[in-house]
C-alpha cells in the first residue's frame, strides 16, 4: 500500500474527479456534489477569478458554497457564513488494533437507503456534520441498533485516489460510553484497508474527545485544516 498523501491537500476535488464523478456537477474547473448528496464544493488549489465565477454559476445566486478545506480567499462579494478550525488525520499503516473489549451482543450492520430516515434522525440528535438524504451514496455506512433503534453509525465520505475518509461518526446520547464509535471506526478502517485504500478523517479542533478517540485507535494528525462556508453574490 503506497497511497499518495498529496491528494489529501484537496480531497473534495480529487473525489469529484474520480470515484464520485457520477455525483458531481462541473463547470470549467469548478465542481460541487449534487445538492441531495452533500454541499461540498471544490476549486483548484490556486483558483483564479474565472474559477470562482464558474462556481458561482454552478450554485446560483445566494447559493451555499461549502469549501471544506480550500484555503484560498473567496472574492470580496462572497458573504462569509462560517469558519471552523479542524485537523486532518490519517491511518499510518497496517491493520486497526483489535477491540480490547469485544461485545458479542453488539451487532454491526450495513446501512442502506431504507435506513436513511433513522440515520437523519440520529444526525439531528448528535450533529456529527453535514448529512443529507443521499449522503449514504458516498460509500459504505455501518450502524449499531439496540432494540431496533439506530444508536450509532459511521460511514465513508470523500474518496480521493488511494484513500477513503471515515465520517459521520456519531452515537446517541443514551448509548455513549459503550465503545460503539470505536467499534464502527475499526470496522470501517478494516474494510478500507482490505480493498487497498488508506483511511483518513477530519475532525473539528474543538472536539477534543473525538481527537483523543482517533489517536487511541492509531490515527495521526497530518495537517490543520480550515473549513469555510460562503454565500454567492
Phi, psi and omega in degrees: 000123182217070183281130181289115183287345183293338178292343179282352177288335177219066192291331179292313179300316181295324178292316182290336177280339187240253187305325184259020181301328181287350179252012189255153164243135186227148171211115186060234179261005178266148180209154174208156176286159170303140189299333180281348182270302176192162184268003186295137178241161181217142172228166173302161182302325177237079185288151175254173183305326179295325178295315178297321179295321178295319179295320178299320178292323177299317187274336183083168181298136181063026177281156182265120178255102178268101191274001176052253185246021178284120187265358181291140180291136179283160176303154186297334182268008173271128185277122176296138178249315178202158171223129182224124178276140180208192177216153175257131182237146183231152173275122190286345180144165181077193181259153178298152178294152177292155178293118182290343180225070183299145181239098185298339181272002179257117181255131176261128183236149175284137182258149181219194183305324180293340181269355186304316178303318178291323179295317179296323178295317179295319178298319179298325182279335189243341176053059178281349184139182184301135177205124185236185188296334181245013178302329181300341180284351181290334182174201181280134174239135180243149180216164175237129177247144174234120184053039177087344182269134177286116184247349180201149176202166174198155182204184180260138182237263183290148183224062172296157186306124177085000184224152173224127180275133172266130188211180178054036179282115183206151180223135178300146183307321184285351183245010182283161180083009182248006176082014183296315182299316180298318180297317182292318179296318177300314182297318178293316179301320179297320179294317180299313181295325182295331179265006173094005176268170178247132179284145170212172181200169175234148182211143177293139183298330181283348183271073185296328179296316179293320179300316179298320178298312183295324177294321177297326180283345177115000178288149180236145179289130177263315182194157171284152177225155176237118178270133182225148174231146182220158168255133179286154180291000000 
